[in-house]
Amino acid sequence: MKATLLFILVATAAQAKECQFYTGKDNKIEFTGYKFTEKTGVTGTFKKFEINAPSKVNSVKAVLEGSKFSIDEMSLDAGNAARNSNISKGLLKNIEGTKIQGKVTKVDEAAKKAIVNIKWGGKDHKVEMKYGHDKKKEIIFLDGTIDLIKMGFGKAFNALGKICGPFHKGKDGKIKTWSDVALRAEIGTKVKCN
């Protein structure tokens, strides 16, 4: 009986796969702002940014813990030159600095959530983001939302609203610019198991 139990334990241990996560260069940082009463999204990306994530670790949590990023906010690409200019002039130039920096400070595996500390405009902001691992796309992703007014950027948000007003008039005839912005970060990740 003891011999059989020992054999089962050894066999199970031998079958257990150890996997390592290798983070690469296929990274992306995306944002989505909203217009119109019906809240239509406008999505863009940043062309200049860095994501530094641990590599050769054995879990998604380990990849995220200690991950850092730096974004050149003036490198935004919202789909066309006029929109880029409006966001830059209205919003970004009214926020101190031209860099957004941050790092993951806490990971809750049970809830699949991470706390990301974002330093922007001379202020620190804690943002809760959901995370996951898309094996097919080979990415680890973080999804969350910030509110420009709650972050203390009301003046910049109002300046954006003035510039974008004529373009944010919906079918109901009302002009609406939303203060919440969705954020998505993707870390290119390959997994090798032995």
C-alpha positions in Angstrom: 0.0 0.0 0.0 2.8 2.4 1.0 4.7 1.5 -2.2 1.7 2.2 -4.3 1.0 5.6 -2.7 4.7 6.6 -3.1 4.5 5.6 -6.8 1.4 7.7 -7.4 3.0 10.7 -5.7 6.2 10.4 -7.7 4.3 9.9 -11.0 2.1 12.9 -10.3 5.1 15.1 -9.5 6.8 13.9 -12.7 3.7 14.8 -14.8 3.4 18.3 -13.3 4.5 20.9 -15.8 6.7 23.8 -14.9 6.1 26.8 -17.1 8.0 30.0 -17.6 6.7 33.3 -18.9 8.9 35.2 -21.3 7.9 38.8 -21.8 8.7 40.3 -25.2 8.4 43.4 -27.3 4.8 42.9 -28.6 3.4 45.4 -26.1 0.6 47.9 -26.5 -1.0 50.7 -24.5 -4.4 51.8 -25.6 -7.0 54.4 -24.4 -10.7 54.9 -25.2 -12.4 58.2 -24.7 -16.2 58.7 -25.1 -18.5 61.2 -26.8 -22.2 61.8 -27.5 -25.0 61.0 -25.0 -25.0 57.4 -26.1 -21.3 57.2 -25.1 -19.6 56.3 -28.3 -15.9 55.2 -27.9 -12.9 56.7 -29.7 -9.9 54.5 -29.3 -6.2 55.4 -29.7 -2.8 54.3 -28.8 0.6 55.7 -27.8 3.5 55.4 -30.2 6.2 56.0 -27.7 6.1 54.0 -24.5 8.1 51.4 -22.5 6.8 48.5 -20.5 9.3 46.7 -18.3 8.0 43.4 -17.1 9.8 40.6 -15.3 10.7 37.7 -17.6 11.5 34.0 -17.1 9.1 33.8 -14.2 6.5 31.1 -13.5 3.2 32.8 -13.3 1.1 35.7 -14.6 1.2 37.2 -11.1 5.0 37.2 -11.2 5.0 38.9 -14.5 2.7 41.7 -13.3 4.3 42.2 -9.9 6.9 45.0 -10.3 6.0 45.7 -13.9 6.6 49.3 -14.8 5.7 51.6 -17.7 6.5 55.0 -19.0 4.4 56.8 -21.7 5.2 59.8 -23.7 1.7 61.3 -23.7 2.4 63.6 -26.6 2.9 60.5 -28.8 -0.8 59.7 -28.8 -2.5 58.5 -32.0 -6.3 58.8 -31.9 -6.9 58.0 -35.5 -6.5 61.3 -37.3 -4.3 64.4 -37.2 -7.1 66.8 -36.2 -8.2 64.6 -33.3 -4.6 64.2 -32.1 -4.2 68.0 -32.2 -7.4 68.6 -30.3 -6.5 66.2 -27.5 -3.0 67.5 -27.3 -4.0 71.2 -27.2 -7.1 70.8 -25.1 -6.2 68.1 -22.6 -2.5 67.2 -22.5 -1.0 70.7 -22.6 -3.1 71.6 -19.6 -1.7 68.8 -17.5 1.8 69.3 -16.0 4.5 67.2 -17.6 4.6 65.1 -20.7 5.2 61.7 -19.2 2.8 59.2 -17.6 4.6 56.7 -15.4 3.3 53.8 -13.3 3.9 50.4 -11.8 1.8 47.5 -10.6 1.9 47.5 -6.8 -0.5 44.7 -5.9 -1.9 41.6 -7.5 -5.0 39.7 -6.3 -5.0 36.4 -8.0 -8.4 35.3 -6.6 -10.2 38.4 -7.9 -8.0 38.7 -11.1 -7.3 42.4 -10.2 -4.2 44.5 -9.9 -3.6 47.9 -8.3 -1.6 50.2 -10.6 0.0 53.3 -9.3 0.0 56.0 -12.0 2.0 59.1 -11.7 0.6 61.8 -14.0 0.5 65.6 -13.7 2.6 65.6 -10.6 0.1 63.4 -8.8 -0.1 59.7 -7.8 -3.3 57.9 -8.6 -4.2 54.3 -7.6 -6.2 52.5 -10.3 -7.7 49.1 -10.0 -7.5 47.1 -13.2 -8.7 43.6 -14.2 -6.1 41.4 -15.7 -6.0 38.1 -17.7 -3.8 35.9 -19.9 -4.9 35.5 -23.5 -3.0 32.4 -24.5 -4.1 32.5 -28.1 -2.9 36.1 -28.6 0.1 35.5 -26.3 -0.5 38.5 -24.2 -1.1 39.4 -20.5 -3.6 42.3 -20.4 -4.7 44.9 -17.9 -8.1 46.7 -18.3 -9.2 49.7 -16.2 -10.8 53.1 -16.1 -9.7 56.5 -15.0 -11.9 59.6 -14.5 -10.1 62.9 -15.5 -12.2 65.0 -13.1 -11.7 62.7 -10.1 -8.0 62.8 -10.8 -8.0 66.5 -10.5 -7.7 67.4 -14.2 -11.1 69.2 -14.4 -9.5 72.4 -16.0 -7.8 70.3 -18.7 -11.0 68.3 -19.3 -13.1 71.5 -19.7 -10.5 72.8 -22.2 -10.8 69.6 -24.2 -14.6 69.9 -24.1 -14.5 73.4 -25.5 -12.3 72.4 -28.4 -14.1 69.1 -29.2 -17.6 70.5 -28.5 -18.6 70.9 -32.2 -17.5 67.3 -32.9 -19.3 65.8 -29.9 -22.8 66.8 -30.8 -24.9 63.6 -31.0 -28.1 62.6 -32.8 -30.1 64.1 -29.9 -28.6 67.5 -30.6 -26.7 67.5 -27.2 -23.0 68.1 -26.9 -21.4 65.5 -24.5 -17.8 64.7 -23.7 -17.3 62.0 -21.0 -14.7 62.4 -18.3 -14.0 58.6 -17.9 -11.3 57.0 -20.1 -10.7 53.3 -20.5 -7.1 52.0 -20.4 -5.7 48.8 -21.7 -2.1 47.6 -21.5 -0.9 44.5 -23.2 2.4 42.7 -22.4 3.5 40.3 -25.1 4.2 37.0 -23.4 5.4 33.5 -24.6 5.0 30.6 -22.3 7.2 27.5 -22.4 6.5 24.5 -20.3 8.7 21.4 -19.7 
